[in-house]
Amino acid sequence: MFEFVEKYKTPLQVLLGAVALSFIGFGVGSYDVGDDPNFVATVGGQKISRQELTNAIQSQNLPLTAEVKEEVLKGLIAQRLRLAHANQIGMGVADADLAKYIANIPAFQDNGTFSKEKYEQLLKSRGWSVEYFQNMVRNDLLSAQLLDSVVNSGFASKTTTTQLLALFEEQREVTMASFSPEVFASQVKLEADAAKKYYDSHQDEFKQPEQLKLEYVVLSQSDLAAQQSVSEDEVKKYFDSNKDDLAKEERKISHILLTVDSKASAEDKVKIKSKAEALLKKVQAAPDTFAQLARTESQDPGSAANGGDLGYYGKGGGFVKPFEDAAFAMQKGEIKGLIETQFGYHILKLDDLRVKSFDEVKSQIETTLKSQKATQQFASATDKFNDLLYNQPDSLKAVIEQFKLPAKQSDWVTRKSAQEPDLNNPKVLEAVFSDEVVKKKHNSEAVEVMPGKLLAARVHDHRPAGMKTFADVQAEITAKLIQEKAKALALAEGKAKFDMLKAGKSVELSWGESLKLTRQGLPAIDRDGAREIFKLPADKVPGYAASTTPNGGYVIYRLNKVIPADTTADKVKGIAQMMGRQISQVEAMSYVKSLEGKYPVEIRKNSLNSGE
């Protein structure tokens, strides 16, 4: 409970993309598709839209291929299943935990302190509203919390881990002799008309799809919010009307926790309680020692190092009821205990209490009011946006001037894809390739790329579908033919030398530096090469193996030495931990699979594959 924020720090750092990126969790309700038929799957009746899938793929900078779509969709479905189950069993993430977590994200901090300005700038740069982002964060935390509650710690036996360690840590010392196609390229002689013959017999390779370069604009609700102004009177009036929520009392609590295992015997519980009572007497006799005792005695890893400090919380901030009831019945400086919860025995200290002032929440209110105004204006702005596009169809100038929007330029766009995320949307691509836009040179209609975000475009340049000319591709074809023949020469030479070595003959080769290889691999040796090396008998040195390389070359490996694994206790322990994590991952996958029976999953193949 009290270590929640720290425990789930990694998943949201991943989500932000500020550290790394994993599958983004667009949780239930984070993208409302309503009656939109353009969806790719349903999970327990909740829809996953095609746009949501596209957003997830683009956020990871992945290609928009059928294989990628299927893999990313699996991740979205798995998270929807977890969230559906979490909601059904009443799990949730308290607002205080959410706020504390977001404040601890390094991307939003300035010199280690949360910066509201950085927070808003980063969200704006991604086109996210505060509500949209907070919903993503809440869903990701909830999903991780649920997994932690259902997945048991994995365990592997000592015998198994020792055997695996022997495999993982055995080293093989090898040298390599390479036959690279680039070395043989100078030996290749092409016939004078080879490139033309290839062009004539491979016409399908040189078909060019219809392409457009676009000028486009984006009107977003977040941009409108930034343009709003609010008066001091409006802010004060909002504060007075919502004082109970904005300026509710918060209490700064510290605690010492002695945990009690749910399976502990009655005798063990009595021992733990006795120890807690002894600690209570100590801190009551010397209140100044509370923080030091919390550091040395408290078993809450999330707060012990901070002297038991849990920070400021309001009612409903995430504490279990016995804890909260006690905390909000205390006087400042008071020490209270023992408070029994499902976690164990707590000793509480009320360090401070406060009520936020108007000045402290003023900027928050301004943001809220601007967002409200933008929401109200967006509907009328949408109508105006559409009217200007329709009434002045030969230019985007009117909407640019009216809404102070920057004009953007695209790279080449096809009917299937675009490099720009806002354009790489099935609805947008359908609109810009319409006859009205391509043939009549009119503005496109306004397309909603996501809630609160409209896009309109017009053709800046047009490249019809057709064949690339031979002159355009002659150099490309010539290089390809030379490369293919060079690969064949490298392969033939390498195989001939390898056959001689296997026959016991002496071969002059240029061997590279000595490398030590384990089954975990080396960058210098690809997977196929490593597999062949570890097939060689360990008791016959030297030995020879060979494999082709990804670039079409050939490599001969000479095994010079085999170094057995170090199977000491510490090493075995490390492998056991790794196996435990893998077992836990399998448990997590099995858990998600079991949820499919509770919350039916339907994948719309036609919708998933359309627009490719």
C-alpha positions as CSV (number, residue, x, y, z in Angstrom):
1,M,0.0,0.0,0.0
2,F,2.5,2.6,1.2
3,E,5.2,1.6,-1.3
4,F,2.7,1.7,-4.2
5,V,4.2,4.8,-6.0
6,E,7.8,3.5,-5.9
7,K,6.8,0.0,-6.8
8,Y,5.2,0.9,-10.1
9,K,7.5,3.7,-11.2
10,T,8.9,1.8,-14.3
11,P,5.7,1.1,-16.2
12,L,4.8,4.8,-16.5
13,Q,8.3,6.0,-17.3
14,V,8.0,3.5,-20.1
15,L,4.6,4.9,-21.0
16,L,5.8,8.5,-21.2
17,G,8.6,7.6,-23.7
18,A,10.9,9.9,-21.7
19,V,12.9,6.9,-20.6
20,A,11.8,4.1,-22.9
21,L,8.7,2.7,-24.5
22,S,6.7,-0.4,-24.1
23,F,3.1,-1.1,-25.2
24,I,1.1,1.9,-24.3
25,G,-2.0,1.2,-22.2
26,F,-5.0,3.0,-23.7
27,G,-7.2,1.8,-20.9
28,V,-11.0,1.3,-20.9
29,G,-12.7,4.6,-21.6
30,S,-9.5,6.4,-22.6
31,Y,-10.6,6.6,-26.2
32,D,-14.4,6.7,-26.6
33,V,-15.4,5.2,-29.9
34,G,-19.1,5.5,-29.2
35,D,-21.1,4.2,-32.2
36,D,-18.0,4.5,-34.6
37,P,-18.0,1.2,-36.6
38,N,-14.3,1.8,-37.3
39,F,-12.9,-0.6,-34.6
40,V,-10.6,-3.6,-34.7
41,A,-11.6,-5.5,-31.5
42,T,-13.9,-5.7,-28.6
43,V,-13.0,-6.9,-25.1
44,G,-16.0,-7.6,-22.9
45,G,-18.1,-5.2,-24.9
46,Q,-15.5,-2.4,-24.8
47,K,-14.2,-1.3,-28.2
48,I,-10.7,-0.8,-29.4
49,S,-10.7,1.6,-32.3
50,R,-8.5,1.4,-35.4
51,Q,-7.2,4.9,-34.5
52,E,-6.3,3.8,-31.0
53,L,-4.2,0.9,-32.5
54,T,-2.5,3.3,-34.9
55,N,-1.7,5.7,-32.1
56,A,-0.1,2.9,-30.1
57,I,2.0,1.8,-33.1
58,Q,3.1,5.3,-33.9
59,S,4.1,6.0,-30.3
60,Q,6.6,3.2,-30.6
61,N,7.9,4.3,-34.0
62,L,7.0,1.0,-35.5
63,P,6.1,0.3,-39.1
64,L,2.4,0.1,-39.9
65,T,2.5,-3.5,-41.1
66,A,0.0,-6.4,-40.6
67,E,2.4,-8.2,-38.3
68,V,3.0,-5.2,-36.1
69,K,-0.7,-4.4,-35.9
70,E,-1.4,-7.9,-34.7
71,E,1.3,-7.8,-32.0
72,V,0.4,-4.4,-30.7
73,L,-3.3,-5.3,-30.7
74,K,-2.4,-8.3,-28.5
75,G,-0.9,-5.9,-26.0
76,L,-4.0,-3.6,-26.0
77,I,-6.3,-6.6,-25.6
78,A,-4.3,-7.9,-22.7
79,Q,-4.4,-4.6,-20.9
80,R,-8.2,-4.2,-21.5
81,L,-8.7,-7.7,-20.0
82,R,-6.8,-6.8,-16.9
83,L,-8.6,-3.5,-16.5
84,A,-12.0,-5.1,-16.9
85,H,-11.2,-7.6,-14.2
86,A,-9.8,-4.9,-11.9
87,N,-12.9,-2.8,-12.3
88,Q,-15.1,-5.8,-11.6
89,I,-13.4,-6.7,-8.4
90,G,-13.3,-3.0,-7.2
91,M,-9.7,-2.3,-7.5
92,G,-8.6,1.3,-8.1
93,V,-5.9,3.9,-7.9
94,A,-6.5,6.8,-5.4
95,D,-6.2,10.3,-6.7
96,A,-3.4,11.0,-4.1
97,D,-1.3,8.0,-5.3
98,L,-1.8,9.2,-8.9
99,A,-0.8,12.7,-8.2
100,K,2.2,11.6,-6.1
101,Y,3.3,9.3,-8.9
102,I,3.1,11.9,-11.6
103,A,5.0,14.4,-9.5
104,N,7.9,11.9,-9.2
105,I,8.3,11.4,-12.9
106,P,11.7,12.9,-13.8
107,A,10.5,14.3,-17.1
108,F,8.2,16.6,-15.2
109,Q,10.8,17.8,-12.7
110,D,13.1,20.8,-12.5
111,N,16.0,20.2,-10.2
112,G,14.2,17.3,-8.6
113,T,11.0,19.2,-8.0
114,F,7.7,18.8,-9.9
115,S,7.3,21.6,-12.5
116,K,3.8,22.4,-13.6
117,E,5.2,24.2,-16.6
118,K,7.2,21.2,-17.8
119,Y,4.2,19.0,-17.2
120,E,1.9,21.1,-19.3
121,Q,4.5,21.6,-22.0
122,L,5.2,17.9,-22.4
123,L,1.5,17.0,-22.6
124,K,0.8,19.8,-25.1
125,S,3.7,18.7,-27.3
126,R,2.1,15.3,-27.5
127,G,-1.4,16.6,-28.1
128,W,-2.7,15.1,-24.8
129,S,-5.1,16.8,-22.4
130,V,-4.4,16.5,-18.6
131,E,-7.4,14.3,-18.3
132,Y,-6.4,12.0,-21.1
133,F,-2.8,11.6,-19.7
134,Q,-4.0,11.0,-16.2
135,N,-6.4,8.3,-17.4
136,M,-3.5,6.6,-19.2
137,V,-1.4,6.8,-16.0
138,R,-4.2,5.5,-13.8
139,N,-4.9,2.6,-16.1
140,D,-1.2,1.6,-16.4
141,L,-0.8,1.7,-12.6
142,L,-4.0,-0.3,-12.0
143,S,-3.0,-2.9,-14.6
144,A,0.4,-3.3,-12.9
145,Q,-1.1,-3.4,-9.4
146,L,-3.5,-6.2,-10.5
147,L,-0.8,-8.3,-12.0
148,D,1.3,-8.0,-8.8
149,S,-1.7,-9.2,-6.8
150,V,-2.3,-12.3,-8.9
151,V,1.1,-13.4,-10.1
152,N,3.1,-15.5,-7.6
153,S,6.9,-15.4,-7.3
154,G,8.5,-18.0,-9.6
155,F,10.7,-20.7,-8.2
156,A,13.3,-23.0,-9.9
157,S,15.1,-25.9,-8.2
158,K,18.9,-25.9,-7.6
159,T,19.5,-28.8,-9.9
160,T,17.7,-27.1,-12.8
161,T,19.4,-23.8,-12.3
162,T,22.9,-25.4,-12.0
163,Q,22.3,-27.2,-15.3
164,L,21.1,-24.0,-16.9
165,L,24.1,-22.1,-15.6
166,A,26.5,-24.7,-17.1
167,L,24.8,-24.0,-20.4
168,F,24.6,-20.2,-20.2
169,E,28.0,-19.6,-18.8
170,E,30.2,-22.1,-20.8
171,Q,32.5,-20.0,-23.0
172,R,33.9,-21.0,-26.4
173,E,37.0,-19.3,-27.6
174,V,36.8,-18.9,-31.4
175,T,38.4,-17.0,-34.3
176,M,36.7,-16.2,-37.6
177,A,37.5,-16.1,-41.3
178,S,35.0,-14.1,-43.3
179,F,34.1,-14.1,-47.0
180,S,32.3,-10.8,-47.6
181,P,30.4,-10.1,-50.9
182,E,32.0,-6.6,-50.9
183,V,35.4,-8.1,-51.4
184,F,34.2,-10.1,-54.4
185,A,32.3,-7.2,-56.1
186,S,35.3,-6.1,-58.1
187,Q,35.4,-9.6,-59.7
188,V,31.9,-9.3,-61.1
189,K,31.5,-8.6,-64.8
190,L,27.9,-7.9,-66.1
191,E,26.8,-8.0,-69.6
192,A,26.1,-4.6,-71.2
193,D,22.4,-5.1,-71.3
194,A,22.0,-7.0,-68.0
195,A,20.2,-4.1,-66.2
196,K,17.8,-3.6,-69.1
197,K,16.9,-7.2,-69.3
198,Y,16.2,-7.3,-65.5
199,Y,14.0,-4.2,-65.8
200,D,12.0,-5.7,-68.6
201,S,11.4,-9.0,-66.8
202,H,10.6,-7.5,-63.4
203,Q,8.1,-4.8,-64.2
204,D,6.1,-5.3,-61.0
205,E,9.1,-4.2,-58.9
206,F,9.1,-0.8,-60.5
207,K,5.4,0.1,-60.2
208,Q,5.0,3.4,-58.3
209,P,1.8,4.0,-56.3
210,E,0.0,7.3,-56.5
211,Q,1.5,9.8,-54.1
212,L,0.7,13.2,-52.7
213,K,2.5,15.9,-50.8
214,L,0.1,17.8,-48.6
215,E,-0.2,21.2,-46.9
216,Y,-2.3,20.7,-43.8
217,V,-3.5,22.3,-40.5
218,V,-4.5,20.9,-37.2
219,L,-7.1,22.4,-34.9
220,S,-7.0,21.0,-31.4
221,Q,-8.9,21.7,-28.2
222,S,-5.7,22.0,-26.3
223,D,-4.5,24.8,-28.6
224,L,-7.8,26.6,-28.0
225,A,-7.3,26.2,-24.3
226,A,-3.9,27.9,-24.5
227,Q,-5.5,30.9,-26.2
228,Q,-8.1,31.4,-23.5
229,S,-7.9,34.1,-20.8
230,V,-9.6,34.1,-17.5
231,S,-10.1,36.9,-15.1
232,E,-9.2,37.1,-11.4
233,D,-12.9,37.3,-10.5
234,E,-13.6,34.1,-12.5
235,V,-10.8,32.3,-10.7
236,K,-12.0,33.5,-7.3
237,K,-15.6,32.6,-8.0
238,Y,-14.6,29.0,-9.0
239,F,-12.4,28.7,-5.8
240,D,-15.3,29.8,-3.6
241,S,-17.7,27.3,-5.3
242,N,-15.3,24.4,-5.1
243,K,-13.5,25.1,-1.8
244,D,-14.3,21.8,-0.3
245,D,-12.4,20.0,-3.0
246,L,-9.7,22.5,-3.8
247,A,-8.9,23.5,-0.2
248,K,-9.7,20.4,1.8
249,E,-7.6,19.6,4.8
250,E,-4.5,17.5,4.2
251,R,-2.5,15.7,6.9
252,K,1.2,14.9,7.0
253,I,1.5,11.5,8.6
254,S,4.5,9.4,9.6
255,H,4.2,5.8,10.7
256,I,6.2,2.8,11.9
257,L,4.8,-0.5,10.5
258,L,5.5,-4.0,11.8
259,T,4.1,-6.4,9.2
260,V,2.0,-9.5,10.0
261,D,1.9,-12.3,7.4
262,S,-1.7,-13.3,6.6
263,K,-0.6,-16.9,7.3
264,A,1.2,-16.1,10.6
265,S,0.3,-18.2,13.6
266,A,-1.5,-16.8,16.6
267,E,1.8,-17.1,18.6
268,D,3.7,-15.1,15.9
269,K,1.1,-12.4,15.9
270,V,1.3,-12.0,19.7
271,K,5.1,-11.6,19.4
272,I,4.9,-9.0,16.7
273,K,2.2,-7.1,18.6
274,S,4.4,-7.2,21.8
275,K,7.3,-5.7,19.8
276,A,5.0,-3.0,18.4
277,E,3.8,-2.1,21.9
278,A,7.4,-1.8,23.1
279,L,8.2,0.5,20.2
280,L,5.1,2.6,21.0
281,K,6.2,3.1,24.6
282,K,9.7,4.2,23.3
283,V,8.4,6.9,20.9
284,Q,5.8,8.1,23.4
285,A,8.6,8.6,26.0
286,A,10.9,10.2,23.4
287,P,8.9,11.6,20.5
288,D,12.0,13.1,18.9
289,T,13.3,9.5,18.2
290,F,10.3,8.6,16.0
291,A,12.1,9.2,12.7
292,Q,15.2,7.3,13.7
293,L,13.1,4.3,15.0
294,A,11.1,4.3,11.8
295,R,14.4,4.1,9.8
296,T,15.6,1.1,11.8
297,E,12.4,-0.7,12.8
298,S,9.7,0.0,10.3
299,Q,9.0,-2.7,7.7
300,D,7.4,-0.4,5.2
301,P,10.1,-0.1,2.5
302,G,8.3,2.8,0.9
303,S,8.7,5.1,3.9
304,A,11.2,3.7,6.4
305,A,14.2,5.3,4.7
306,N,12.4,8.7,5.0
307,G,11.8,8.3,8.7
308,G,8.3,6.9,8.1
309,D,7.2,10.1,6.3
310,L,4.2,9.4,4.0
311,G,3.7,13.0,2.9
312,Y,0.4,14.9,2.8
313,Y,-2.9,13.2,2.3
314,G,-6.5,14.2,2.3
315,K,-9.5,12.0,3.3
316,G,-10.0,9.3,0.7
317,G,-6.4,9.6,-0.4
318,G,-5.7,5.9,-0.4
319,F,-5.3,4.9,3.3
320,V,-7.2,1.8,4.5
321,K,-10.1,2.8,6.8
322,P,-8.7,2.0,10.3
323,F,-5.5,4.0,9.4
324,E,-7.4,7.0,7.9
325,D,-9.9,7.1,10.8
326,A,-7.0,7.3,13.3
327,A,-5.0,9.8,11.3
328,F,-7.9,12.2,11.0
329,A,-8.8,12.1,14.6
330,M,-5.3,13.1,15.9
331,Q,-3.9,16.4,17.0
332,K,-0.7,17.9,15.5
333,G,2.3,16.3,17.1
334,E,0.3,13.4,18.6
335,I,1.5,9.8,18.5
336,K,-1.1,7.1,18.3
337,G,-1.1,3.3,18.3
338,L,-1.4,0.5,17.9
339,I,-3.5,0.7,14.7
340,E,-4.2,-2.7,13.3
341,T,-4.8,-3.2,9.5
342,Q,-4.4,-6.0,7.1
343,F,-0.7,-5.0,6.7
344,G,0.1,-5.3,10.4
345,Y,0.5,-2.9,13.4
346,H,1.1,0.8,12.8
347,I,2.3,3.6,15.1
348,L,1.2,7.0,13.8
349,K,2.5,10.5,14.2
350,L,0.7,13.6,12.9
351,D,3.5,15.9,11.8
352,D,1.5,18.7,10.3
353,L,-1.9,19.6,8.8
354,R,-2.7,22.2,6.2
355,V,-5.4,23.7,4.0
356,K,-4.3,24.9,0.6
357,S,-4.6,28.6,0.1
358,F,-6.2,30.4,-2.9
359,D,-2.7,31.3,-4.3
360,E,-1.6,27.6,-4.1
361,V,-4.5,26.4,-6.3
362,K,-4.9,29.5,-8.5
363,S,-2.9,28.2,-11.5
364,Q,-4.7,24.9,-11.3
365,I,-8.1,26.7,-11.4
366,E,-6.9,28.8,-14.4
367,T,-6.0,25.7,-16.3
368,T,-9.4,24.1,-15.5
369,L,-11.3,27.2,-16.5
370,K,-9.4,27.6,-19.8
371,S,-10.1,23.9,-20.5
372,Q,-13.8,24.4,-19.8
373,K,-13.9,27.4,-22.1
374,A,-12.0,25.6,-24.8
375,T,-14.5,22.6,-24.6
376,Q,-17.4,25.0,-24.9
377,Q,-15.8,26.8,-27.9
378,F,-14.6,23.7,-29.7
379,A,-18.0,22.8,-31.0
380,S,-18.6,26.3,-32.5
381,A,-15.0,26.4,-33.7
382,T,-15.6,23.1,-35.5
383,D,-18.5,24.6,-37.3
384,K,-16.5,27.7,-38.3
385,F,-13.5,25.5,-39.3
386,N,-15.7,23.5,-41.6
387,D,-17.5,26.5,-43.1
388,L,-14.2,28.2,-44.0
389,L,-12.9,25.0,-45.6
390,Y,-16.0,24.7,-47.7
391,N,-16.6,28.3,-48.6
392,Q,-13.0,29.0,-49.5
393,P,-12.0,25.6,-50.9
394,D,-9.0,26.8,-52.9
395,S,-6.8,27.6,-49.9
396,L,-6.2,26.9,-46.2
397,K,-5.4,30.6,-45.7
398,A,-8.7,31.4,-44.1
399,V,-8.6,28.8,-41.4
400,I,-4.9,29.5,-40.7
401,E,-5.7,33.2,-40.1
402,Q,-8.9,32.7,-38.3
403,F,-7.5,30.2,-35.8
404,K,-3.8,31.3,-35.9
405,L,-2.7,27.9,-37.0
406,P,0.7,27.0,-38.4
407,A,0.7,25.6,-42.0
408,K,2.5,22.2,-42.1
409,Q,4.0,20.3,-45.1
410,S,4.1,16.6,-45.5
411,D,6.5,14.2,-47.2
412,W,5.2,11.9,-49.9
413,V,1.9,10.2,-48.8
414,T,0.4,7.1,-50.3
415,R,-3.1,5.7,-49.9
416,K,-1.7,3.3,-47.3
417,S,0.6,5.3,-45.1
418,A,2.2,8.6,-44.2
419,Q,5.3,9.4,-42.2
420,E,3.5,12.2,-40.2
421,P,1.5,10.7,-37.3
422,D,-1.5,13.0,-37.7
423,L,-1.7,12.1,-41.4
424,N,-1.2,8.3,-40.9
425,N,-4.8,7.8,-40.2
426,P,-7.2,5.8,-42.4
427,K,-9.9,8.6,-42.3
428,V,-7.4,11.2,-43.3
429,L,-5.8,9.2,-46.1
430,E,-9.3,8.4,-47.5
431,A,-10.2,12.1,-47.4
432,V,-7.0,13.4,-49.1
433,F,-7.2,10.9,-51.9
434,S,-10.8,11.7,-52.8
435,D,-11.5,13.2,-56.2
436,E,-12.6,16.4,-54.6
437,V,-9.1,16.9,-53.2
438,V,-6.9,15.3,-55.9
439,K,-8.7,16.3,-59.1
440,K,-10.5,19.5,-58.1
441,K,-7.6,20.7,-55.9
442,H,-10.1,21.6,-53.1
443,N,-9.5,21.5,-49.4
444,S,-10.3,18.2,-47.7
445,E,-13.1,18.0,-45.2
446,A,-12.3,18.4,-41.5
447,V,-11.3,14.9,-40.2
448,E,-11.4,14.1,-36.5
449,V,-8.1,12.3,-35.9
450,M,-8.9,11.9,-32.2
451,P,-11.4,13.5,-29.8
452,G,-10.7,17.2,-29.6
453,K,-8.5,17.3,-32.7
454,L,-9.4,18.2,-36.3
455,L,-7.2,18.1,-39.4
456,A,-7.7,19.5,-42.9
457,A,-5.4,19.2,-45.9
458,R,-5.0,20.1,-49.6
459,V,-2.7,18.8,-52.3
460,H,0.7,20.6,-52.6
461,D,2.1,18.1,-55.2
462,H,0.8,15.0,-57.0
463,R,2.7,12.0,-58.4
464,P,0.4,9.7,-60.4
465,A,0.7,5.9,-60.2
466,G,2.9,4.5,-62.9
467,M,6.2,2.9,-63.8
468,K,9.5,4.2,-62.8
469,T,11.6,4.8,-65.9
470,F,14.6,2.6,-66.7
471,A,16.8,5.7,-66.4
472,D,15.6,6.3,-62.9
473,V,16.4,2.8,-61.7
474,Q,19.3,1.7,-63.9
475,A,22.0,2.4,-61.3
476,E,19.9,0.7,-58.6
477,I,19.5,-2.4,-60.7
478,T,23.1,-2.6,-61.7
479,A,24.2,-2.4,-58.0
480,K,21.7,-5.1,-57.1
481,L,22.9,-7.5,-59.9
482,I,26.6,-6.9,-58.8
483,Q,25.7,-7.6,-55.2
484,E,23.9,-10.9,-56.1
485,K,26.8,-12.2,-58.1
486,A,29.3,-11.1,-55.4
487,K,27.3,-13.1,-52.8
488,A,27.4,-16.2,-55.0
489,L,31.2,-15.9,-55.4
490,A,31.7,-15.3,-51.6
491,L,29.5,-18.3,-50.8
492,A,31.3,-20.6,-53.3
493,E,34.7,-19.6,-52.0
494,G,33.8,-20.0,-48.4
495,K,32.2,-23.4,-48.8
496,A,35.2,-24.7,-50.8
497,K,37.6,-23.6,-48.0
498,F,35.3,-25.1,-45.3
499,D,35.2,-28.5,-47.1
500,M,39.0,-28.6,-47.2
501,L,39.3,-27.9,-43.5
502,K,36.7,-30.6,-42.7
503,A,38.8,-33.0,-44.8
504,G,41.8,-32.3,-42.7
505,K,43.7,-30.3,-45.4
506,S,45.8,-27.2,-44.7
507,V,44.1,-24.0,-45.8
508,E,45.6,-20.5,-45.7
509,L,43.0,-18.2,-44.2
510,S,43.1,-14.7,-42.5
511,W,41.8,-15.5,-39.0
512,G,40.5,-12.6,-37.0
513,E,41.0,-11.8,-33.3
514,S,40.1,-14.4,-30.6
515,L,36.5,-14.0,-29.2
516,K,34.9,-15.6,-26.2
517,L,31.4,-16.6,-26.9
518,T,28.6,-17.8,-24.5
519,R,25.1,-19.0,-25.4
520,Q,23.9,-15.4,-24.7
521,G,25.7,-14.4,-27.8
522,L,28.0,-11.7,-29.1
523,P,27.3,-8.8,-31.5
524,A,30.1,-10.0,-33.7
525,I,28.6,-13.5,-34.2
526,D,25.0,-13.9,-35.4
527,R,22.5,-16.4,-34.0
528,D,23.1,-19.0,-36.8
529,G,26.8,-18.8,-36.3
530,A,26.6,-19.2,-32.6
531,R,24.3,-22.2,-33.0
532,E,26.8,-24.0,-35.3
533,I,29.7,-23.2,-32.9
534,F,27.9,-24.8,-29.9
535,K,27.1,-27.9,-32.0
536,L,30.8,-28.7,-32.1
537,P,32.0,-31.4,-29.6
538,A,33.7,-29.7,-26.6
539,D,36.4,-32.4,-26.4
540,K,37.6,-32.0,-30.0
541,V,39.7,-28.9,-30.4
542,P,40.3,-27.3,-32.8
543,G,36.9,-27.7,-34.5
544,Y,35.4,-26.0,-37.5
545,A,31.9,-24.6,-38.1
546,A,30.4,-22.3,-40.7
547,S,27.3,-20.3,-41.5
548,T,26.0,-17.7,-44.0
549,T,25.6,-14.1,-42.8
550,P,22.6,-11.8,-43.1
551,N,24.4,-9.8,-45.8
552,G,24.9,-12.9,-48.0
553,G,28.4,-13.6,-47.0
554,Y,30.0,-16.7,-45.4
555,V,32.0,-17.2,-42.2
556,I,34.2,-20.1,-41.0
557,Y,34.6,-20.4,-37.3
558,R,37.6,-22.2,-35.6
559,L,37.0,-23.4,-32.1
560,N,40.2,-23.1,-30.1
561,K,39.2,-23.6,-26.5
562,V,36.2,-24.5,-24.3
563,I,36.0,-22.9,-20.9
564,P,33.5,-24.6,-18.4
565,A,31.0,-22.5,-16.5
566,D,31.6,-21.3,-12.9
567,T,28.8,-23.0,-11.0
568,T,29.4,-21.4,-7.6
569,A,26.5,-20.7,-5.2
570,D,26.2,-17.0,-6.1
571,K,26.0,-17.8,-9.8
572,V,23.3,-20.4,-9.2
573,K,21.3,-17.9,-7.2
574,G,21.5,-15.4,-10.0
575,I,20.2,-17.9,-12.5
576,A,17.4,-18.9,-10.1
577,Q,16.2,-15.4,-9.9
578,M,16.2,-15.0,-13.6
579,M,14.2,-18.2,-14.0
580,G,11.8,-17.0,-11.3
581,R,11.1,-13.9,-13.3
582,Q,10.4,-15.9,-16.5
583,I,8.1,-18.2,-14.6
584,S,6.2,-15.2,-13.3
585,Q,5.9,-13.9,-16.9
586,V,4.4,-17.2,-17.9
587,E,2.0,-17.0,-15.0
588,A,1.0,-13.5,-16.1
589,M,0.3,-14.7,-19.6
590,S,-1.8,-17.6,-18.3
591,Y,-3.7,-15.2,-16.1
592,V,-4.5,-12.9,-19.1
593,K,-5.5,-16.0,-21.1
594,S,-7.9,-17.1,-18.3
595,L,-9.7,-13.7,-18.5
596,E,-10.7,-14.3,-22.1
597,G,-13.4,-16.7,-20.8
598,K,-14.8,-14.0,-18.5
599,Y,-14.6,-11.1,-20.9
600,P,-15.1,-12.3,-24.5
601,V,-12.6,-11.0,-27.1
602,E,-13.6,-10.4,-30.7
603,I,-11.1,-9.3,-33.3
604,R,-12.4,-7.7,-36.5
605,K,-10.0,-9.0,-39.1
606,N,-11.5,-7.0,-42.0
607,S,-11.2,-3.7,-40.1
608,L,-7.7,-4.6,-38.8
609,N,-6.4,-5.2,-42.3
610,S,-8.2,-2.4,-44.1
611,G,-6.2,0.5,-45.3
612,E,-3.0,-1.4,-45.7
